[in-house]
């Protein structure tokens, strides 16, 4: 089976080193990370440029993985990515990454579930979309072992709703 193409959603400034660890697992095809310089150019273009960058980079991906750090939840562009993915019928899944060791900052505190801010009628998105909290003892290998299944489950969940 071909690798799934996924879009990573995360708080760049706070979590880029942890996100690189997940990317390096190599079992899925993710969107390329914007370099700090490229991201500054995009941000300088304002909201329209940021939306265009997200829209262009999310295109052709079947799932959005929200890599949840301590400050991920309720960020404007992460919320945009979650809502856009859901509205386009893409799978959506969260993975807490606070226990991946950052070479600069070490471990971090667990962040809030980013899906808690979305409601569908009487149901909160956090009751539909999974947000996994990998083992504190071997976070990297727990993610590596399970990420494919989590993606497939997210796609299947989205097909039901």
N, CA and C atoms as a LAMMPS dump frame, in Angstrom:
ITEM: TIMESTEP
0
ITEM: NUMBER OF ATOMS
483
ITEM: BOX BOUNDS ff ff ff
-5.0000000000000000e+02 5.0000000000000000e+02
-5.0000000000000000e+02 5.0000000000000000e+02
-5.0000000000000000e+02 5.0000000000000000e+02
ITEM: ATOMS id mol type element x y z
1 1 1 N 0.846 -1.18 0
2 1 2 C 0 0 0
3 1 3 C 0.895 1.25 0
4 2 1 N 0.513 2.231 -0.777
5 2 2 C 1.265 3.484 -0.865
6 2 3 C 1.133 4.256 0.445
7 3 1 N 2.123 5.053 0.743
8 3 2 C 2.072 5.887 1.934
9 3 3 C 0.969 6.923 1.777
10 4 1 N 0.233 7.165 2.848
11 4 2 C -0.779 8.223 2.856
12 4 3 C -0.094 9.578 2.792
13 5 1 N -0.742 10.489 2.12
14 5 2 C -0.253 11.866 2.09
15 5 3 C -1.019 12.638 3.157
16 6 1 N -0.287 13.222 4.084
17 6 2 C -0.915 13.94 5.184
18 6 3 C -0.395 15.374 5.248
19 7 1 N -1.194 16.2 5.88
20 7 2 C -0.824 17.581 6.15
21 7 3 C -0.619 17.69 7.656
22 8 1 N 0.523 18.211 8.069
23 8 2 C 0.797 18.415 9.487
24 8 3 C 0.37 19.815 9.896
25 9 1 N -0.389 19.893 10.965
26 9 2 C -0.808 21.158 11.543
27 9 3 C -0.161 21.264 12.924
28 10 1 N 0.536 22.379 13.188
29 10 2 C 1.235 22.509 14.467
30 10 3 C 1.637 23.956 14.69
31 11 1 N 1.991 24.267 15.926
32 11 2 C 2.476 25.591 16.304
33 11 3 C 3.968 25.63 15.997
34 12 1 N 4.328 26.297 14.929
35 12 2 C 5.699 26.277 14.411
36 12 3 C 6.72 26.689 15.452
37 13 1 N 6.549 27.86 16.008
38 13 2 C 7.562 28.419 16.906
39 13 3 C 7.821 27.51 18.107
40 14 1 N 6.776 26.927 18.641
41 14 2 C 6.904 26.16 19.869
42 14 3 C 7.316 24.698 19.639
43 15 1 N 6.937 24.12 18.506
44 15 2 C 7.031 22.664 18.368
45 15 3 C 7.783 22.146 17.155
46 16 1 N 8.432 22.982 16.393
47 16 2 C 9.035 22.534 15.14
48 16 3 C 10.039 21.398 15.348
49 17 1 N 10.806 21.414 16.419
50 17 2 C 11.796 20.353 16.647
51 17 3 C 11.11 19.02 16.972
52 18 1 N 10.017 19.057 17.708
53 18 2 C 9.257 17.836 18.001
54 18 3 C 8.597 17.314 16.723
55 19 1 N 8.078 18.226 15.927
56 19 2 C 7.429 17.85 14.672
57 19 3 C 8.438 17.175 13.743
58 20 1 N 9.652 17.666 13.703
59 20 2 C 10.678 17.04 12.859
60 20 3 C 10.906 15.582 13.254
61 21 1 N 10.806 15.282 14.529
62 21 2 C 10.951 13.894 14.967
63 21 3 C 9.835 13.023 14.389
64 22 1 N 8.616 13.54 14.384
65 22 2 C 7.497 12.78 13.821
66 22 3 C 7.69 12.619 12.315
67 23 1 N 8.096 13.663 11.64
68 23 2 C 8.359 13.58 10.192
69 23 3 C 9.427 12.524 9.891
70 24 1 N 10.436 12.447 10.737
71 24 2 C 11.545 11.523 10.504
72 24 3 C 11.17 10.062 10.701
73 25 1 N 10.004 9.792 11.268
74 25 2 C 9.549 8.405 11.389
75 25 3 C 9.477 7.782 10
76 26 1 N 9.022 8.564 9.006
77 26 2 C 9.102 8.165 7.607
78 26 3 C 8.081 7.164 7.111
79 27 1 N 7.043 6.873 7.881
80 27 2 C 6.064 5.9 7.406
81 27 3 C 4.93 6.538 6.621
82 28 1 N 4.874 7.869 6.617
83 28 2 C 3.848 8.578 5.861
84 28 3 C 4.501 9.711 5.08
85 29 1 N 3.802 10.198 4.08
86 29 2 C 4.291 11.323 3.283
87 29 3 C 3.607 12.589 3.798
88 30 1 N 4.382 13.487 4.361
89 30 2 C 3.813 14.72 4.885
90 30 3 C 4.193 15.908 4.039
91 31 1 N 3.438 16.975 4.204
92 31 2 C 3.777 18.201 3.491
93 31 3 C 5.143 18.683 3.964
94 32 1 N 5.946 19.238 3.067
95 32 2 C 7.261 19.716 3.49
96 32 3 C 7.12 20.893 4.452
97 33 1 N 7.991 20.922 5.412
98 33 2 C 7.958 22.024 6.381
99 33 3 C 8.455 23.302 5.727
100 34 1 N 7.809 24.39 6.034
101 34 2 C 8.298 25.685 5.564
102 34 3 C 9.529 26.037 6.38
103 35 1 N 10.539 26.536 5.728
104 35 2 C 11.712 27.009 6.464
105 35 3 C 11.309 28.261 7.228
106 36 1 N 12.043 28.604 8.285
107 36 2 C 11.695 29.833 9.005
108 36 3 C 11.649 31.056 8.089
109 37 1 N 12.575 31.154 7.139
110 37 2 C 12.582 32.299 6.225
111 37 3 C 11.369 32.293 5.308
112 38 1 N 11.032 31.124 4.765
113 38 2 C 9.871 31.022 3.878
114 38 3 C 8.59 31.356 4.633
115 39 1 N 8.473 30.875 5.876
116 39 2 C 7.277 31.149 6.666
117 39 3 C 7.164 32.644 6.957
118 40 1 N 8.281 33.319 7.206
119 40 2 C 8.25 34.762 7.434
120 40 3 C 7.751 35.497 6.191
121 41 1 N 8.151 35.042 5.005
122 41 2 C 7.682 35.65 3.758
123 41 3 C 6.175 35.469 3.633
124 42 1 N 5.688 34.252 3.911
125 42 2 C 4.247 33.988 3.834
126 42 3 C 3.511 34.878 4.82
127 43 1 N 3.959 34.923 6.071
128 43 2 C 3.29 35.732 7.098
129 43 3 C 3.274 37.208 6.722
130 44 1 N 4.344 37.676 6.098
131 44 2 C 4.433 39.087 5.7
132 44 3 C 3.333 39.436 4.687
133 45 1 N 2.841 38.444 3.945
134 45 2 C 1.775 38.668 2.975
135 45 3 C 0.398 38.796 3.594
136 46 1 N 0.294 38.622 4.897
137 46 2 C -0.981 38.797 5.587
138 46 3 C -1.845 37.551 5.557
139 47 1 N -3.069 37.711 6.075
140 47 2 C -3.987 36.583 6.206
141 47 3 C -4.282 35.892 4.879
142 48 1 N -4.458 36.658 3.819
143 48 2 C -4.769 36.055 2.514
144 48 3 C -3.624 35.155 2.049
145 49 1 N -2.398 35.589 2.252
146 49 2 C -1.235 34.781 1.848
147 49 3 C -1.124 33.515 2.697
148 50 1 N -1.405 33.627 3.989
149 50 2 C -1.348 32.459 4.863
150 50 3 C -2.415 31.45 4.449
151 51 1 N -3.639 31.919 4.211
152 51 2 C -4.714 31.011 3.761
153 51 3 C -4.338 30.335 2.452
154 52 1 N -3.794 31.088 1.541
155 52 2 C -3.398 30.533 0.244
156 52 3 C -2.324 29.454 0.428
157 53 1 N -1.353 29.708 1.304
158 53 2 C -0.3 28.732 1.573
159 53 3 C -0.888 27.453 2.163
160 54 1 N -1.776 27.607 3.149
161 54 2 C -2.42 26.437 3.761
162 54 3 C -3.23 25.689 2.717
163 55 1 N -4.066 26.416 1.967
164 55 2 C -4.91 25.777 0.957
165 55 3 C -4.08 25.015 -0.067
166 56 1 N -3.009 25.632 -0.553
167 56 2 C -2.142 24.986 -1.548
168 56 3 C -1.454 23.752 -0.986
169 57 1 N -0.999 23.828 0.26
170 57 2 C -0.264 22.722 0.853
171 57 3 C -1.157 21.603 1.371
172 58 1 N -2.416 21.906 1.643
173 58 2 C -3.345 20.875 2.112
174 58 3 C -3.966 20.103 0.95
175 59 1 N -3.947 20.691 -0.233
176 59 2 C -4.548 20.075 -1.415
177 59 3 C -3.94 18.684 -1.638
178 60 1 N -4.762 17.737 -2.039
179 60 2 C -4.364 16.36 -2.381
180 60 3 C -3.948 15.515 -1.179
181 61 1 N -4.154 15.995 0.029
182 61 2 C -3.838 15.199 1.209
183 61 3 C -5.134 14.584 1.747
184 62 1 N -5.035 13.369 2.246
185 62 2 C -6.236 12.67 2.703
186 62 3 C -6.497 12.835 4.193
187 63 1 N -5.524 13.354 4.933
188 63 2 C -5.682 13.455 6.383
189 63 3 C -4.853 14.626 6.901
190 64 1 N -5.363 15.268 7.941
191 64 2 C -4.619 16.311 8.643
192 64 3 C -4.288 15.777 10.031
193 65 1 N -2.997 15.804 10.354
194 65 2 C -2.537 15.394 11.676
195 65 3 C -2.191 16.655 12.452
196 66 1 N -2.928 16.889 13.525
197 66 2 C -2.638 18.029 14.386
198 66 3 C -1.67 17.532 15.452
199 67 1 N -0.448 18.023 15.396
200 67 2 C 0.569 17.65 16.377
201 67 3 C 0.452 18.636 17.529
202 68 1 N -0.064 18.143 18.647
203 68 2 C -0.524 18.987 19.743
204 68 3 C 0.581 19.203 20.771
205 69 1 N 1.019 20.452 20.858
206 69 2 C 1.96 20.866 21.888
207 69 3 C 1.237 21.675 22.947
208 70 1 N 1.997 22.302 23.808
209 70 2 C 1.412 23.024 24.942
210 70 3 C 0.583 24.242 24.526
211 71 1 N 0.847 24.81 23.338
212 71 2 C 0.155 26.032 22.927
213 71 3 C -0.572 25.879 21.588
214 72 1 N -0.911 24.659 21.223
215 72 2 C -1.52 24.405 19.917
216 72 3 C -2.997 24.775 19.876
217 73 1 N -3.732 24.412 20.908
218 73 2 C -5.191 24.565 20.904
219 73 3 C -5.603 26.024 20.764
220 74 1 N -6.626 26.214 19.96
221 74 2 C -7.297 27.501 19.772
222 74 3 C -6.424 28.558 19.106
223 75 1 N -5.425 28.146 18.355
224 75 2 C -4.644 29.091 17.555
225 75 3 C -5.393 29.325 16.242
226 76 1 N -5.399 30.541 15.798
227 76 2 C -6.179 30.943 14.62
228 76 3 C -5.941 30.033 13.417
229 77 1 N -4.699 29.791 13.045
230 77 2 C -4.433 29.051 11.809
231 77 3 C -4.598 27.55 11.991
232 78 1 N -4.384 27.066 13.188
233 78 2 C -4.647 25.646 13.446
234 78 3 C -6.148 25.407 13.377
235 79 1 N -6.932 26.297 13.956
236 79 2 C -8.386 26.173 13.853
237 79 3 C -8.831 26.215 12.389
238 80 1 N -8.227 27.091 11.607
239 80 2 C -8.556 27.176 10.185
240 80 3 C -8.251 25.847 9.487
241 81 1 N -7.092 25.272 9.785
242 81 2 C -6.696 24.009 9.147
243 81 3 C -7.63 22.866 9.545
244 82 1 N -8.007 22.806 10.826
245 82 2 C -8.923 21.756 11.283
246 82 3 C -10.269 21.899 10.585
247 83 1 N -10.816 23.098 10.603
248 83 2 C -12.132 23.336 9.994
249 83 3 C -12.109 23.071 8.494
250 84 1 N -11.077 23.522 7.822
251 84 2 C -10.952 23.314 6.38
252 84 3 C -10.872 21.823 6.06
253 85 1 N -10.039 21.109 6.794
254 85 2 C -9.898 19.667 6.554
255 85 3 C -11.229 18.954 6.744
256 86 1 N -11.91 19.254 7.824
257 86 2 C -13.192 18.586 8.107
258 86 3 C -14.217 18.912 7.013
259 87 1 N -14.31 20.186 6.642
260 87 2 C -15.28 20.595 5.624
261 87 3 C -14.976 20 4.259
262 88 1 N -13.714 19.669 4.007
263 88 2 C -13.34 19.052 2.728
264 88 3 C -13.378 17.53 2.787
265 89 1 N -13.838 16.967 3.903
266 89 2 C -13.988 15.524 4.018
267 89 3 C -12.694 14.772 4.284
268 90 1 N -11.693 15.461 4.767
269 90 2 C -10.415 14.811 5.075
270 90 3 C -10.464 14.22 6.488
271 91 1 N -9.697 13.157 6.707
272 91 2 C -9.543 12.654 8.057
273 91 3 C -8.813 13.688 8.901
274 92 1 N -9.133 13.709 10.178
275 92 2 C -8.477 14.625 11.116
276 92 3 C -8.153 13.833 12.378
277 93 1 N -6.916 13.96 12.845
278 93 2 C -6.491 13.261 14.057
279 93 3 C -5.5 14.138 14.803
280 94 1 N -5.498 14.033 16.113
281 94 2 C -4.54 14.758 16.94
282 94 3 C -3.582 13.794 17.616
283 95 1 N -2.353 14.23 17.781
284 95 2 C -1.348 13.453 18.503
285 95 3 C -0.602 14.419 19.427
286 96 1 N -0.68 14.167 20.719
287 96 2 C 0.063 14.987 21.678
288 96 3 C 1.553 14.689 21.541
289 97 1 N 2.365 15.738 21.455
290 97 2 C 3.808 15.562 21.255
291 97 3 C 4.635 16.171 22.383
292 98 1 N 4.014 16.542 23.477
293 98 2 C 4.722 17.204 24.57
294 98 3 C 5.81 16.332 25.201
295 99 1 N 5.7 15.009 25.075
296 99 2 C 6.702 14.119 25.665
297 99 3 C 7.84 13.757 24.71
298 100 1 N 7.834 14.327 23.514
299 100 2 C 9.016 14.191 22.654
300 100 3 C 10.014 15.244 23.113
301 101 1 N 11.232 14.842 23.316
302 101 2 C 12.252 15.758 23.843
303 101 3 C 12.748 16.683 22.737
304 102 1 N 12.626 17.969 22.97
305 102 2 C 13.156 18.991 22.07
306 102 3 C 14.59 19.273 22.483
307 103 1 N 15.543 19.295 21.537
308 103 2 C 16.93 19.564 21.911
309 103 3 C 17.131 20.927 22.568
310 104 1 N 16.258 21.874 22.261
311 104 2 C 16.383 23.22 22.835
312 104 3 C 15.643 23.368 24.159
313 105 1 N 14.442 22.736 24.233
314 105 2 C 13.558 23.006 25.368
315 105 3 C 13.2 21.786 26.207
316 106 1 N 13.697 20.61 25.883
317 106 2 C 13.352 19.413 26.652
318 106 3 C 11.906 19.004 26.444
319 107 1 N 11.297 18.474 27.478
320 107 2 C 9.888 18.087 27.424
321 107 3 C 9.026 19.316 27.669
322 108 1 N 7.739 19.178 27.402
323 108 2 C 6.837 20.3 27.568
324 108 3 C 5.614 19.844 28.345
325 109 1 N 4.701 20.752 28.63
326 109 2 C 3.465 20.379 29.301
327 109 3 C 2.432 19.972 28.253
328 110 1 N 1.522 19.122 28.661
329 110 2 C 0.472 18.655 27.759
330 110 3 C -0.483 19.807 27.447
331 111 1 N -0.756 19.98 26.154
332 111 2 C -1.676 21.025 25.724
333 111 3 C -3.116 20.538 25.694
334 112 1 N -4.031 21.48 25.606
335 112 2 C -5.46 21.167 25.503
336 112 3 C -5.765 20.483 24.18
337 113 1 N -6.835 19.728 24.161
338 113 2 C -7.321 19.092 22.946
339 113 3 C -7.827 20.197 22.004
340 114 1 N -7.245 20.341 20.818
341 114 2 C -7.638 21.433 19.92
342 114 3 C -9.019 21.262 19.302
343 115 1 N -9.605 20.081 19.43
344 115 2 C -10.915 19.83 18.826
345 115 3 C -12.065 20.265 19.734
346 116 1 N -11.751 20.651 20.972
347 116 2 C -12.782 21.054 21.927
348 116 3 C -13.493 22.346 21.552
349 117 1 N -12.928 23.144 20.653
350 117 2 C -13.54 24.435 20.306
351 117 3 C -14.555 24.318 19.171
352 118 1 N -14.745 23.107 18.63
353 118 2 C -15.651 22.922 17.497
354 118 3 C -16.877 22.122 17.928
355 119 1 N -18.053 22.642 17.601
356 119 2 C -19.303 21.953 17.899
357 119 3 C -20.065 21.664 16.619
358 120 1 N -20.697 20.497 16.596
359 120 2 C -21.593 20.104 15.505
360 120 3 C -22.947 19.844 16.132
361 121 1 N -23.799 20.863 16.137
362 121 2 C -25.092 20.704 16.794
363 121 3 C -24.876 20.44 18.27
364 122 1 N -25.312 19.273 18.736
365 122 2 C -25.191 18.92 20.146
366 122 3 C -23.925 18.128 20.459
367 123 1 N -23.048 17.958 19.483
368 123 2 C -21.858 17.129 19.671
369 123 3 C -20.595 17.96 19.498
370 124 1 N -19.686 17.807 20.425
371 124 2 C -18.395 18.467 20.337
372 124 3 C -17.46 17.612 19.483
373 125 1 N -16.66 18.263 18.642
374 125 2 C -15.74 17.546 17.756
375 125 3 C -14.804 16.616 18.535
376 126 1 N -14.463 16.979 19.769
377 126 2 C -13.562 16.143 20.564
378 126 3 C -14.177 14.794 20.907
379 127 1 N -15.492 14.651 20.729
380 127 2 C -16.157 13.364 20.942
381 127 3 C -16.168 12.517 19.676
382 128 1 N -15.769 13.116 18.556
383 128 2 C -15.749 12.417 17.269
384 128 3 C -14.314 12.149 16.827
385 129 1 N -13.497 13.182 16.843
386 129 2 C -12.119 13.11 16.361
387 129 3 C -11.208 12.682 17.507
388 130 1 N -10.342 11.722 17.239
389 130 2 C -9.434 11.207 18.268
390 130 3 C -8.226 12.128 18.423
391 131 1 N -7.777 12.234 19.658
392 131 2 C -6.555 12.977 19.974
393 131 3 C -5.736 12.078 20.906
394 132 1 N -4.73 11.448 20.357
395 132 2 C -3.965 10.434 21.072
396 132 3 C -2.882 11.047 21.953
397 133 1 N -2.668 10.401 23.09
398 133 2 C -1.624 10.793 24.017
399 133 3 C -0.659 9.609 24.133
400 134 1 N 0.383 9.57 23.314
401 134 2 C 1.301 8.429 23.31
402 134 3 C 1.962 8.192 24.67
403 135 1 N 2.482 7.021 24.836
404 135 2 C 3.148 6.597 26.066
405 135 3 C 4.24 7.588 26.485
406 136 1 N 4.273 7.921 27.758
407 136 2 C 5.319 8.816 28.256
408 136 3 C 6.669 8.107 28.318
409 137 1 N 6.659 6.793 28.28
410 137 2 C 7.897 6.027 28.428
411 137 3 C 8.658 5.872 27.116
412 138 1 N 7.935 5.871 25.999
413 138 2 C 8.588 5.72 24.701
414 138 3 C 7.7 6.375 23.636
415 139 1 N 7.549 7.672 23.756
416 139 2 C 6.632 8.427 22.912
417 139 3 C 6.934 8.241 21.434
418 140 1 N 8.194 8.366 21.056
419 140 2 C 8.581 8.263 19.645
420 140 3 C 8.158 6.919 19.051
421 141 1 N 8.515 5.825 19.709
422 141 2 C 8.183 4.502 19.164
423 141 3 C 6.693 4.206 19.215
424 142 1 N 5.992 4.755 20.203
425 142 2 C 4.537 4.59 20.255
426 142 3 C 3.896 5.272 19.044
427 143 1 N 4.359 6.473 18.713
428 143 2 C 3.847 7.17 17.531
429 143 3 C 4.209 6.384 16.275
430 144 1 N 5.469 5.97 16.17
431 144 2 C 5.925 5.239 14.98
432 144 3 C 5.103 3.964 14.763
433 145 1 N 4.807 3.269 15.833
434 145 2 C 4.075 2 15.745
435 145 3 C 2.602 2.2 15.375
436 146 1 N 2.022 3.32 15.778
437 146 2 C 0.576 3.497 15.666
438 146 3 C 0.096 4.525 14.656
439 147 1 N 0.972 5.363 14.135
440 147 2 C 0.519 6.5 13.328
441 147 3 C -0.272 6.061 12.092
442 148 1 N 0.151 5.011 11.42
443 148 2 C -0.599 4.554 10.244
444 148 3 C -2.028 4.168 10.61
445 149 1 N -2.19 3.427 11.682
446 149 2 C -3.526 3.028 12.124
447 149 3 C -4.369 4.214 12.53
448 150 1 N -3.74 5.199 13.213
449 150 2 C -4.474 6.398 13.622
450 150 3 C -4.97 7.171 12.407
451 151 1 N -4.146 7.251 11.374
452 151 2 C -4.541 7.941 10.148
453 151 3 C -5.706 7.221 9.486
454 152 1 N -5.596 5.919 9.33
455 152 2 C -6.669 5.143 8.697
456 152 3 C -7.966 5.262 9.486
457 153 1 N -7.857 5.238 10.815
458 153 2 C -9.045 5.392 11.651
459 153 3 C -9.661 6.779 11.468
460 154 1 N -8.833 7.814 11.386
461 154 2 C -9.331 9.18 11.195
462 154 3 C -10.082 9.305 9.874
463 155 1 N -9.55 8.699 8.833
464 155 2 C -10.207 8.735 7.518
465 155 3 C -11.538 8 7.588
466 156 1 N -11.554 6.85 8.25
467 156 2 C -12.8 6.075 8.391
468 156 3 C -13.838 6.846 9.219
469 157 1 N -13.403 7.493 10.284
470 157 2 C -14.331 8.296 11.103
471 157 3 C -14.932 9.405 10.257
472 158 1 N -14.114 10.102 9.489
473 158 2 C -14.632 11.211 8.686
474 158 3 C -15.628 10.727 7.645
475 159 1 N -15.421 9.537 7.103
476 159 2 C -16.348 8.977 6.1
477 159 3 C -17.709 8.665 6.73
478 160 1 N -17.755 8.454 8.036
479 160 2 C -19.018 8.175 8.724
480 160 3 C -19.802 9.438 9.05
481 161 1 N -19.146 10.598 9.039
482 161 2 C -19.816 11.841 9.443
483 161 3 C -19.974 12.793 8.284
